[in-house]
Amino acid sequence: MTSNKVDGVAEVLAARSDTGTVWLFDPQRIWRDSHRPAMIFNPLTCVTDTVSAGEVASIFETSSAPNAGQGKGDAQFDSQGRDFLSWCLLAAAKATAR
C-alpha cells in the first residue's frame, strides 16, 4: 500500500498482522508520532573484519557503477577503489564500536 494519508493503513496492518511481522516504512511520520525511526539499519554492524568490509564495499560498488552488470570498467582502478572503500568501512566500524 502506498499513501500519503492515514486512510486504510490501520485496516491493512490489521489484515496483514495475521501473517506475521508487518513492516511499515513511514519516512514522513504520517502513521507514527515519534521523531525516532521505528527501525534503523546501520551497514557498519555487518563489518567486523577485512572480509566482511570487502563484501559490503562490493555491494556499494556494484550498485553505484555506471555500467553495473555489463562487465565494463577499469580493472586496476576498480579494485583499488573497492579496497580503499573496504578499509574506510572497517575503520568506521571499529571507530563506532568503541
C-alpha positions in Angstrom: 0.0 0.0 0.0 1.3 3.5 -0.9 -0.4 6.5 0.6 0.4 10.0 1.9 -2.6 9.9 4.3 -3.6 7.6 7.2 -6.6 6.3 5.3 -6.6 2.5 5.2 -3.3 2.0 7.0 -4.9 0.6 10.2 -7.0 -1.9 8.1 -4.0 -3.1 6.1 -1.9 -3.5 9.2 -4.7 -5.5 10.9 -5.2 -7.7 7.9 -1.5 -8.4 7.5 -0.7 -8.9 11.2 -2.1 -12.5 11.0 0.7 -13.5 8.6 3.5 -12.4 11.0 5.6 -9.3 11.4 4.5 -6.3 9.5 7.0 -3.7 8.4 5.8 -0.1 7.9 8.0 2.4 6.0 6.9 5.8 7.2 9.6 8.4 6.5 7.2 11.3 6.6 5.8 10.3 10.0 2.2 10.0 8.7 1.4 7.0 10.8 3.6 7.5 13.9 4.1 10.5 16.2 7.7 9.7 17.3 10.6 11.6 15.8 12.8 8.5 16.3 12.6 6.0 13.5 11.0 2.6 14.4 13.8 0.8 12.5 17.4 1.8 11.8 19.8 -0.2 9.6 23.4 0.5 10.0 25.5 -1.3 7.4 28.6 -0.9 9.6 27.2 -3.5 12.1 27.9 -6.1 9.4 31.6 -5.1 9.2 33.7 -7.0 11.6 36.9 -7.8 9.6 38.5 -7.2 6.2 36.4 -9.9 4.5 33.1 -8.5 5.7 34.3 -5.0 4.9 35.1 -6.2 1.3 31.6 -7.7 1.0 29.9 -4.5 2.0 32.2 -2.4 -0.3 31.3 -4.7 -3.2 27.6 -4.1 -2.6 28.2 -0.3 -2.9 30.5 -0.7 -5.8 28.1 -2.9 -7.8 25.0 -0.7 -7.1 26.8 2.5 -8.0 28.8 1.5 -11.0 27.7 3.4 -14.2 27.9 0.2 -16.2 26.6 -2.1 -13.5 26.3 -5.7 -14.6 27.9 -5.1 -18.0 31.4 -6.2 -17.1 32.9 -2.9 -18.2 35.3 -0.8 -16.1 38.9 -0.3 -15.3 40.4 -3.4 -13.7 43.2 -1.5 -12.0 41.2 1.4 -10.5 38.0 -0.5 -9.7 39.8 -3.0 -7.4 41.8 -0.2 -5.8 38.7 1.8 -5.2 36.9 -1.2 -3.7 39.9 -2.0 -1.4 40.0 1.7 -0.3 36.3 1.7 0.4 36.5 -1.5 2.4 39.3 -0.1 4.6 37.3 3.0 5.2 34.3 1.0 6.2 36.4 -1.2 8.5 37.9 1.9 10.1 34.4 3.5 10.6 33.0 0.2 12.0 35.9 0.0 14.5 35.6 3.6 15.5 31.8 3.3 16.2 32.3 0.1 18.1 34.1 1.8 20.9 
